[in-house]
Amino acid sequence: MRNLNLSELSGLAIGLGRTYRMLEKMPRVSRDEMLAWQLGKIRNLVQHAYLKIPFYKALYSGAGFQLGDLKTWEDFRRLPVVKKDDVVANYPERMLEAGYDLDRLIVSRSSGSSGKVLDIAYDQRAMSTFILAGLRLYRMGFRYLPWHKHLYVYTSPYPLSSLFGLYPLHFVSTLTPIPEIVSALRRVRPALLVCYPSHLRQIAAAIPDKERNSLGLKVISVNSEMSTQLERDELKRQFGCPVLDEYSSEELTRIAAQCLSGSYHIFEDINYMEVLDDSGKPVDGLGVLVGTNLHNYAMPMIRYQQNDLGSIHESKCGCGWRFRSLTQLEGRRNDSFIMPSGKVLSSGFLLDATYEFLLNYRTAIREFCLIQESCGSVTLQIVPDSGWSNEVSSKIAQRFRNLLEADVSFQITVVEACEKTKSGKQNPIVCRVKTVG
C-alpha cells in the first residue's frame, strides 16, 4: 500500500473533525437508529454498484434485481453473496468504476486465509474514514493523544507515518529479527505497540521482567493471529498494560476490536456484518461471517464472504458502546512450522514471508501454498501468473532458504491448483509435522 500524498493528507486533516465526530457518536446510538442509518448507506452503495460497477450490474441483473428493489433488510438479504474468487476473477476492470485511475487510488494486497492473491482499491474518502476508525480503535484502550508514539510491526508500512507531525508512527517489518524489534521498542519508547500475538510472545521472552513495565507502553493491540484471552491476560501482566485483540481484513478493513471490558465490538459504522449458514440463510449461532463495507465506493464489497466463522450478539457493555459484539471467532488459525532444532516459525512470520514476494512480484503469482512435509522439508506450491519466470523462482527460493534452517530442504513446485483440505478450503500454510502434547 502506497503512502498518502500531500493532497490526500490535507483532505484527511480537513475531514478530521467532521468524520471523527461521527465516529465518536455512532457507538452510542440505539440499535434502531443504527439499522436505519446502515440501510440508508447500503441503498446508496448498492445503487452505485448497480449503475457503475460492471461486476455488480451483471450479478444483480442475473439475480432479477432492479433499481428501486432494495427497500427493506429482507430485500438486501436476497442479494447474492460475493466470494473471493469473484473478486479475483473480475479485478480490476469489472470491479472498479470505469474511469477510475488506479494510480490515484490506494491499493492494498492480501492473500487472506485462502492463499489467493487479492488486490483491494480504496478511494481517498474511504481510506480517510478507515484511518480515523483505526485511531478510534486505539482510543478504546487508552487516551491516545497526538504526541503519543506508535510502533507498528506489520507486513508493509501504514499509508502515513504521521498526520503533519501528529500521531507519529514508526514502522517495523514483521520479518525483522526479534532483537531488532526490541531495540526499536527501547529506542522509540512508544505508548502504543501493534503486532502479532506470536511476535509479542517473543518480545516478552527477549526483555527482562523488570524492564517490560518500564518501556512506557500504555496499550498493546494484537491482530492477524488467534490468541486466547488467558494468553492476553498473561501478556498484560508481563507488560503492565492492556493487551487487546483486533479483527480486520483488507477487504472490509476494521471489523471488530476489544474494549477494556473485553467485548469484541463490531464497527457497525464501518461494516454491516451478517452470520450465514452454508445455504446463505441468517443464523443466530456460529456461522460464516459476511460483511458489507459502507464507505468504499471505488471498489464496493457488498455481502462479501470472509470465510471466517463467528457469532454475533447484542449485549450491554460496561464501556458504554452499543455496537453488537463478536462473541465467537474461528478460522484464522494457520499452522506454524517446526524446525529440526525445535524452533517454531509462527504462521504470521510465514505468511509475511509470502506477502513479501507477493508485493515484490505482483504479476508472477496467482495462488500459493507453503507446505512443511517434515521437519527437514518445505515445499512452496505456486500457481503462476503472467510474470512468473525462472529468475523470480530463483529469488523466492533463495529468500526462503535464508529464512529456514540450513538443513531444511526447500523446493518450489508449479501446479495448476493448490491443494485443498477435505472440506474444500485452501490453507496457505500447511504443517504435516506431528507434534507431541
C-alpha positions in Angstrom: 0.0 0.0 0.0 1.5 3.3 -1.0 1.8 6.4 1.2 -0.9 9.1 1.1 0.3 12.1 -0.9 0.2 15.7 0.3 -3.3 16.3 -1.2 -4.7 13.2 0.4 -3.1 14.0 3.8 -4.6 17.5 3.5 -8.0 16.0 2.8 -7.7 13.7 5.8 -6.8 16.7 8.0 -9.7 18.8 6.7 -12.2 16.0 7.2 -10.7 15.0 10.6 -13.2 16.9 12.7 -16.4 16.1 10.8 -15.6 12.4 10.3 -14.2 11.9 13.8 -17.3 13.4 15.4 -19.4 10.9 13.5 -17.2 8.0 14.6 -17.4 9.1 18.2 -21.1 9.5 18.1 -22.1 6.2 16.4 -21.1 3.6 19.1 -23.7 5.1 21.4 -26.8 5.4 19.2 -29.7 2.9 19.6 -30.0 -0.3 17.6 -32.9 1.1 15.7 -31.1 4.3 14.8 -28.1 2.2 13.7 -30.1 -0.1 11.5 -31.9 2.8 9.8 -28.5 4.6 9.2 -26.9 1.4 7.8 -29.8 0.7 5.5 -29.6 4.2 4.0 -25.9 3.8 3.4 -26.4 0.3 1.8 -29.2 1.6 -0.5 -26.8 4.3 -1.9 -23.9 1.8 -2.2 -26.0 -0.8 -4.0 -27.4 1.7 -6.4 -23.9 3.0 -7.1 -22.6 -0.6 -7.6 -25.5 -1.5 -9.9 -25.1 1.6 -12.1 -21.3 2.0 -12.1 -19.6 -1.4 -11.4 -19.8 -3.9 -14.3 -19.5 -7.0 -11.9 -22.4 -5.9 -9.7 -24.5 -4.9 -12.7 -24.2 -8.4 -14.1 -24.5 -10.1 -10.7 -27.7 -8.3 -9.6 -29.4 -8.4 -13.0 -28.8 -12.1 -13.2 -30.5 -12.4 -9.8 -33.5 -10.5 -11.0 -32.7 -7.3 -9.0 -33.6 -3.9 -10.4 -33.0 -0.4 -9.2 -35.6 0.5 -6.6 -36.0 -3.1 -5.4 -34.0 -2.5 -2.2 -36.4 -1.1 0.4 -36.0 -3.4 3.4 -33.5 -5.6 5.0 -35.3 -8.6 3.5 -34.6 -7.1 0.1 -31.0 -6.8 1.0 -30.7 -10.4 2.1 -31.9 -11.5 -1.3 -28.8 -10.0 -2.9 -26.2 -12.7 -3.9 -23.2 -13.2 -1.6 -19.8 -12.3 -3.2 -16.8 -14.6 -2.7 -13.1 -14.0 -3.0 -12.9 -15.9 -6.3 -15.4 -13.5 -7.8 -13.3 -10.5 -6.8 -10.0 -12.1 -8.0 -11.6 -13.0 -11.4 -13.1 -9.6 -12.0 -10.3 -7.3 -10.7 -9.6 -4.6 -11.8 -11.7 -4.0 -15.0 -15.0 -5.2 -13.8 -14.6 -4.4 -10.0 -13.9 -0.7 -10.5 -16.0 2.1 -11.9 -15.0 3.0 -15.5 -12.7 6.0 -15.5 -11.1 5.3 -12.1 -7.3 5.8 -12.3 -5.7 3.0 -10.2 -2.7 5.3 -9.6 -4.9 7.7 -7.7 -6.5 5.0 -5.6 -4.9 3.4 -2.6 -4.4 -0.3 -3.4 -3.7 -3.0 -0.7 -2.7 -6.6 -1.5 -3.7 -9.6 0.6 -3.7 -13.3 0.4 -6.1 -13.5 3.4 -6.7 -17.1 4.7 -7.1 -18.7 1.3 -3.7 -18.2 -0.3 -5.1 -16.4 -3.3 -3.7 -13.0 -4.2 -6.2 -10.2 -3.8 -5.9 -6.5 -4.5 -8.4 -4.1 -2.9 -8.6 -0.5 -4.1 -9.9 2.3 -1.8 -10.8 5.9 -2.7 -9.4 8.8 -0.7 -12.5 9.5 1.3 -12.9 5.8 2.3 -9.3 5.5 3.3 -9.5 8.6 5.5 -12.5 7.1 7.3 -10.7 3.8 7.8 -7.6 5.6 9.2 -9.8 7.6 11.6 -11.6 4.4 12.6 -8.1 3.0 13.5 -7.5 6.0 15.7 -10.8 5.3 17.5 -9.8 1.7 17.8 -6.7 2.5 19.7 -8.6 5.0 21.9 -10.7 2.1 23.1 -7.6 1.1 25.1 -6.2 4.4 26.3 -6.4 8.1 25.9 -4.5 8.2 22.6 -3.1 11.8 22.3 -1.5 13.4 19.2 2.1 13.3 20.7 1.9 9.6 21.6 4.3 7.4 19.5 3.1 4.3 17.8 5.3 1.3 16.9 3.6 -0.6 14.1 5.0 -4.1 13.4 3.4 -5.4 10.3 3.8 -6.8 6.8 4.0 -3.4 5.0 4.1 0.2 6.1 0.9 2.1 7.0 -0.1 4.7 4.4 1.1 7.5 6.6 3.8 8.0 9.2 2.1 10.9 10.9 -0.7 13.5 10.3 1.5 16.6 9.8 3.6 15.5 12.8 0.7 14.4 14.9 0.2 10.7 16.0 3.8 9.7 14.9 4.0 6.1 13.7 7.2 4.0 13.4 7.1 1.0 11.1 9.0 -2.3 11.6 8.6 -5.2 9.2 7.3 -8.4 10.8 10.3 -10.2 9.2 12.7 -8.1 11.3 14.6 -10.3 13.9 13.1 -10.0 17.4 16.3 -8.5 18.9 15.9 -5.6 16.4 12.3 -5.1 17.2 13.2 -5.0 20.9 15.8 -2.4 20.0 13.2 -0.3 18.2 10.9 -0.6 21.3 13.7 0.7 23.5 14.7 3.5 21.1 11.2 4.7 20.2 9.5 4.1 23.6 6.0 4.1 22.1 2.8 4.5 24.0 1.1 2.1 21.5 2.5 -1.2 20.1 0.7 -3.0 17.3 1.9 -6.5 16.4 1.1 -10.2 16.0 0.5 -12.2 19.2 3.4 -14.5 18.2 5.7 -11.5 18.0 4.5 -10.2 21.4 5.3 -13.6 23.0 8.8 -13.5 21.5 9.3 -9.8 22.5 8.3 -10.7 26.1 10.8 -13.6 26.2 13.6 -11.3 25.0 13.1 -8.5 27.5 13.9 -8.9 31.2 10.9 -9.0 33.6 11.9 -5.8 35.3 12.3 -3.9 32.1 8.9 -4.6 30.5 7.0 -2.4 32.8 9.4 0.5 32.3 9.0 0.6 28.5 6.3 3.3 28.7 3.6 1.2 26.9 0.0 2.2 27.5 -1.7 -0.4 25.4 -0.8 -3.2 23.0 -3.0 -4.2 20.1 -2.6 -7.6 18.6 -4.1 -8.9 15.3 -4.0 -11.3 12.4 -3.4 -14.5 14.5 -5.6 -16.3 17.0 -4.8 -15.7 20.7 -6.7 -16.6 23.8 -8.0 -14.2 26.5 -5.9 -16.2 29.0 -2.8 -15.6 27.0 -3.6 -11.9 26.5 -4.2 -11.5 30.3 -0.7 -13.1 31.0 0.9 -10.7 28.5 -1.0 -7.8 30.1 0.6 -8.8 33.4 4.0 -9.1 31.9 3.9 -5.7 30.2 1.8 -3.8 32.7 -0.7 -2.5 30.2 -3.9 -3.8 28.4 -3.4 -6.3 25.5 -6.4 -6.1 23.2 -7.3 -8.1 20.1 -8.4 -6.7 16.8 -10.2 -8.4 13.8 -9.7 -6.8 10.4 -9.3 -7.7 6.8 -8.0 -5.9 3.7 -11.4 -6.4 2.0 -13.5 -4.9 4.9 -10.9 -3.0 6.9 -11.9 -2.6 10.5 -14.4 -5.3 11.6 -14.2 -5.7 15.3 -11.9 -4.8 18.3 -11.8 -5.4 22.0 -12.6 -2.7 24.5 -11.2 -2.6 28.0 -14.2 -4.6 29.2 -13.2 -7.4 26.9 -16.1 -7.2 24.4 -15.3 -7.5 20.7 -17.3 -4.6 19.4 -18.2 -4.8 15.7 -17.5 -1.4 14.0 -21.1 -1.1 12.8 -20.4 2.3 11.2 -17.7 0.8 9.0 -19.3 -2.6 8.1 -22.7 -4.2 8.2 -21.9 -7.8 9.4 -24.1 -10.9 8.9 -23.8 -14.5 10.1 -25.0 -17.0 7.5 -25.2 -20.8 7.3 -23.9 -22.8 4.3 -27.0 -22.2 2.3 -26.8 -18.4 2.8 -29.5 -18.0 5.4 -29.1 -16.0 8.6 -28.3 -17.9 11.8 -28.3 -16.9 15.4 -25.3 -19.0 16.4 -22.0 -19.9 14.8 -21.9 -19.3 11.0 -20.0 -17.8 8.1 -19.2 -14.1 8.6 -20.3 -11.9 5.7 -19.7 -8.2 5.6 -20.7 -5.1 3.6 -18.2 -2.2 3.8 -20.3 1.0 4.0 -17.7 3.5 2.6 -15.6 2.2 -0.3 -17.3 3.3 -3.5 -14.2 2.8 -5.6 -14.4 -1.0 -5.2 -17.5 -1.9 -3.2 -17.5 -5.0 -1.0 -21.2 -5.9 -0.7 -22.2 -9.1 1.1 -18.6 -10.3 0.9 -17.9 -13.7 2.5 -14.9 -13.5 4.8 -14.6 -17.3 5.1 -14.2 -17.0 8.9 -16.7 -18.5 11.3 -18.2 -16.3 14.0 -21.2 -15.5 16.1 -22.7 -12.0 16.7 -24.9 -10.9 19.5 -26.3 -7.7 21.1 -25.1 -7.2 24.6 -24.7 -4.4 27.2 -21.1 -3.5 27.8 -19.5 -1.6 30.7 -17.6 0.6 28.2 -20.9 2.2 27.1 -20.7 1.2 23.5 -23.9 -0.2 21.9 -22.4 -1.8 18.9 -23.1 -5.6 18.6 -20.3 -7.9 19.8 -18.5 -10.7 18.0 -18.8 -13.5 20.6 -17.0 -16.3 18.8 -14.4 -16.2 16.1 -12.9 -19.2 14.3 -11.0 -19.8 11.1 -7.9 -17.6 11.5 -5.7 -20.3 12.9 -2.9 -21.2 10.5 -0.2 -23.8 11.1 3.3 -23.0 12.4 6.4 -24.7 11.1 8.8 -26.7 13.5 12.5 -26.6 12.6 14.9 -29.5 13.2 16.3 -27.5 16.2 12.8 -27.3 17.8 12.5 -23.6 16.8 8.9 -22.6 15.8 8.3 -20.3 12.8 4.9 -18.8 13.5 2.1 -18.6 11.0 2.4 -14.8 11.0 6.1 -14.9 10.2 5.5 -17.5 7.4 2.6 -15.5 5.9 4.7 -12.4 5.9 7.4 -14.2 4.1 4.9 -15.0 1.4 3.5 -11.4 1.4 7.0 -10.2 0.7 7.2 -11.9 -2.6 3.5 -11.2 -3.4 4.3 -7.5 -3.1 7.6 -7.7 -5.0 6.3 -9.9 -7.8 2.7 -8.7 -8.3 2.1 -10.3 -11.7 4.0 -13.5 -11.1 1.9 -15.5 -8.6 -1.9 -16.2 -8.7 -2.0 -18.7 -5.8 0.4 -20.3 -3.3 0.6 -22.9 -0.6 3.5 -23.3 1.7 3.7 -26.9 3.0 6.0 -28.4 5.6 6.2 -32.1 4.7 8.6 -33.0 7.5 11.0 -31.2 9.9 13.6 -31.2 7.1 11.4 -30.5 4.1 9.3 -27.5 2.9 7.6 -27.1 -0.4 6.1 -24.0 -1.9 3.3 -24.7 -4.4 2.8 -21.9 -6.9 0.0 -21.3 -9.4 1.9 -19.0 -11.8 0.7 -15.8 -13.4 1.9 -13.9 -16.5 5.1 -12.5 -14.7 6.4 -15.9 -13.5 9.9 -16.7 -14.6 13.0 -18.8 -13.6 14.6 -15.6 -12.2 11.6 -15.0 -9.9 11.6 -18.6 -8.9 15.3 -18.5 -8.0 14.9 -15.3 -6.0 12.0 -16.7 -4.0 13.8 -19.9 -3.3 16.9 -18.1 -2.1 14.8 -15.9 0.2 13.1 -18.9 1.8 16.4 -20.8 2.2 17.7 -17.8 4.2 14.6 -17.9 6.5 14.7 -21.7 7.1 17.4 -23.6 8.9 20.4 -24.8 6.9 19.5 -28.5 7.0 15.9 -27.9 5.7 15.4 -28.6 2.0 13.2 -26.2 0.1 11.7 -26.6 -3.3 9.1 -24.8 -5.5 6.5 -26.8 -7.3 4.5 -25.2 -10.1 0.9 -26.5 -10.1 -2.4 -25.8 -11.8 -4.2 -25.5 -8.5 -3.0 -25.5 -4.9 -4.2 -28.4 -2.7 -7.3 -28.1 -0.6 -8.5 -29.6 2.6 -11.1 -32.4 2.7 -13.7 -29.6 3.3 -12.6 -27.8 0.2 -10.8 -25.0 2.0 -7.3 -23.9 0.9 -4.9 -23.1 3.6 -1.8 -21.1 2.6 0.3 -22.6 5.5 0.1 -26.4 5.9 2.2 -28.2 8.5 2.3 -32.0 8.3 4.7 -32.4 11.2 3.2 -34.3 14.1 3.7 -32.6 17.5 3.6 -34.2 20.9 1.2 -32.8 23.5 
